[in-house]
Amino acid sequence: MLDTMLQAFVTLNGVATSPFVLLVVAFAGAYLGMRVVEIVPFTRRIIERREARFANRD
């Protein structure tokens, strides 16, 4: 069991230090962050107020 866990840890450590994998994780995190901001009601109200304020300036 310990051998399997250590092998998985070494494999994940090798993947996590790859710059390509880190770029994919960064883009996925940015995309999911944008989606969460749109879904959470509190942040959606802030965005709607800001857009309304900019619309009233025109």
N, C-alpha and C positions, 0 to 999 in steps of 0.2 A: 504494500500500500504506500509506504513512504517513497519507494522508488518511483512509482507512478506519479505521485504528487511532485517530486523533485523534477522529473522529466517534463511535466506540464509547466512548471515554473520556469525552467530554463527555456523552453520553447516560447512561452509568452514573453519572457524577457528579451529574447532575440527579435521577436516580432515588434515589440514596443519600442526598440531602439532604432528601427528602420525609419528613415525619413519619409518614405512613401506611405507607410502605414500611419505615421503621425499626421501627414497631410490629409489623408482620408478621414481620420478621426476628427481633425480640426474642422474640415468642411461639414462633416455630419453633425458635429456639435453646434456649429453656427446655424445650420439649417433647422435643427431641432429647437434651438434657442429662439429663432424667429417665430416658429410655429407656437411655442409655448407662450410667447409674449402676446400673440394674437388671440389665444384661447383664454388666458387668465382674465377674468372680468375687470379686475382693478386696473391692470395695465391697458386693457382695451379702452377703458374710459379716459385714461390719460391721453392716449393717442387720439381719440375722437375729439377731446377738448382742444388739443394742439392743432389738429387739422381745421377745426371750426374757427379757431382764433386766426389762423393764417388765411382762411377763406374770407373772413370779415375784413381783413386788411385790403383786399383787392377791390 
